[in-house]
């Protein structure tokens, strides 16, 4: 039951994050859909972690070069997702209010992704690896 409650909470927080992103695009004052390109960052952010977990499966090792490189690439992707709307706002493609809504959505979505891996990445009976 605890796993199902976690799944519902993560789904709810993901919906809130996407709502912030959509509000930043679709409100009448903003009306520009360029910030939707951050969806690409949401999709590719866990990929380095998946690759590193597949290549180095030693759970005993405290650190490995492959895992550290995956953390570095993931950090670069997350920072790029936060920088993209700021750059769009600086060059006046979107308004600063839309930028704030997209940044709030980014924070919620990336915390949801991190929460997913913290809750379901333990390797117990209720793990994402079994899906």
C-alpha positions as CSV (number, residue, x, y, z in Angstrom):
1,X,0.0,0.0,0.0
2,X,2.9,2.3,0.7
3,X,4.2,1.9,-2.9
4,X,0.8,2.7,-4.3
5,X,0.5,5.9,-2.2
6,X,4.0,6.9,-3.4
7,X,2.9,6.3,-7.0
8,X,-0.2,8.4,-6.6
9,X,1.8,11.2,-4.9
10,X,4.4,11.2,-7.7
11,X,1.6,11.3,-10.3
12,X,0.0,14.2,-8.6
13,X,3.2,16.2,-8.4
14,X,4.0,15.4,-12.0
15,X,0.6,16.8,-13.0
16,X,1.2,19.9,-11.0
17,X,4.6,20.5,-12.7
18,X,3.1,20.0,-16.2
19,X,0.3,22.4,-15.2
20,X,2.8,25.1,-14.4
21,X,4.5,24.4,-17.7
22,X,1.2,24.7,-19.6
23,X,0.2,27.8,-17.8
24,X,3.5,29.4,-18.8
25,X,2.7,28.7,-22.4
26,X,-1.1,28.9,-22.8
27,X,-2.2,31.9,-20.7
28,X,-3.6,34.7,-22.8
29,X,-0.8,37.2,-21.7
30,X,2.0,34.8,-22.7
31,X,0.6,32.7,-25.7
32,X,4.0,31.4,-26.9
33,X,4.7,27.7,-26.9
34,X,8.5,27.7,-27.1
35,X,8.9,26.7,-23.4
36,X,7.4,23.3,-24.3
37,X,10.9,22.3,-25.6
38,X,11.8,21.6,-21.9
39,X,9.8,18.4,-22.3
40,X,12.8,17.1,-24.2
41,X,15.0,17.7,-21.2
42,X,12.4,15.8,-19.0
43,X,12.7,12.8,-21.2
44,X,16.4,12.7,-21.7
45,X,17.4,13.5,-18.1
46,X,17.2,9.9,-16.7
47,X,18.9,8.3,-19.7
48,X,22.5,8.7,-18.5
49,X,21.5,7.1,-15.2
50,X,19.9,4.1,-17.0
51,X,23.0,3.6,-19.1
52,X,25.3,3.8,-16.0
53,X,23.1,1.5,-14.0
54,X,23.1,-1.1,-16.8
55,X,26.9,-0.9,-17.4
56,X,28.1,-0.9,-13.8
57,X,25.9,-3.0,-11.6
58,X,28.2,-3.2,-8.6
59,X,26.0,-2.0,-5.8
60,X,29.0,-2.6,-3.4
61,X,31.2,0.0,-5.0
62,X,31.0,3.5,-3.5
63,X,31.7,5.2,-6.8
64,X,32.7,4.4,-10.4
65,X,33.8,6.6,-13.2
66,X,30.8,5.6,-15.3
67,X,28.3,6.5,-12.6
68,X,30.1,9.8,-11.9
69,X,30.0,10.6,-15.6
70,X,26.3,9.9,-15.7
71,X,25.7,12.2,-12.8
72,X,27.7,14.9,-14.6
73,X,25.6,14.5,-17.8
74,X,22.4,14.5,-15.8
75,X,23.4,17.6,-14.0
76,X,24.2,19.3,-17.3
77,X,20.8,18.3,-18.7
78,X,19.0,19.6,-15.6
79,X,20.9,22.9,-15.6
80,X,20.1,23.3,-19.3
81,X,16.4,22.8,-18.6
82,X,16.5,25.6,-16.1
83,X,18.6,27.9,-18.4
84,X,16.5,27.5,-21.5
85,X,13.5,29.5,-20.3
86,X,15.8,32.2,-18.9
87,X,17.6,32.6,-22.2
88,X,14.2,32.8,-24.0
89,X,13.1,35.5,-21.6
90,X,16.4,37.4,-22.0
91,X,16.0,37.6,-25.7
92,X,12.3,38.6,-25.3
93,X,10.9,35.5,-27.0
94,X,8.8,34.8,-23.9
95,X,7.8,37.1,-21.0
96,X,9.4,36.9,-17.5
97,X,6.1,35.7,-16.0
98,X,6.0,32.7,-18.3
99,X,9.7,32.1,-17.5
100,X,8.8,32.0,-13.8
101,X,6.0,29.5,-14.4
102,X,8.2,27.3,-16.5
103,X,11.0,27.4,-13.8
104,X,8.4,26.4,-11.2
105,X,7.3,23.5,-13.4
106,X,10.9,22.5,-13.9
107,X,11.5,22.3,-10.2
108,X,8.4,20.3,-9.5
109,X,9.0,17.9,-12.4
110,X,12.7,17.3,-11.6
111,X,11.9,16.7,-8.0
112,X,9.2,14.2,-9.1
113,X,11.8,12.4,-11.3
114,X,14.2,12.3,-8.4
115,X,11.4,11.1,-6.0
116,X,10.6,8.3,-8.5
117,X,14.1,7.0,-8.4
118,X,14.4,7.3,-4.6
119,X,11.1,5.4,-4.1
120,X,11.3,2.8,-6.8
121,X,15.0,2.4,-7.2
122,X,15.7,0.4,-4.1
123,X,15.5,-3.0,-5.8
124,X,12.8,-4.4,-3.5
125,X,9.6,-6.1,-4.5
126,X,7.9,-2.8,-5.6
127,X,10.6,-1.6,-8.1
128,X,10.4,0.1,-11.4
129,X,12.8,-2.6,-12.8
130,X,10.0,-5.1,-12.7
131,X,7.8,-3.1,-15.1
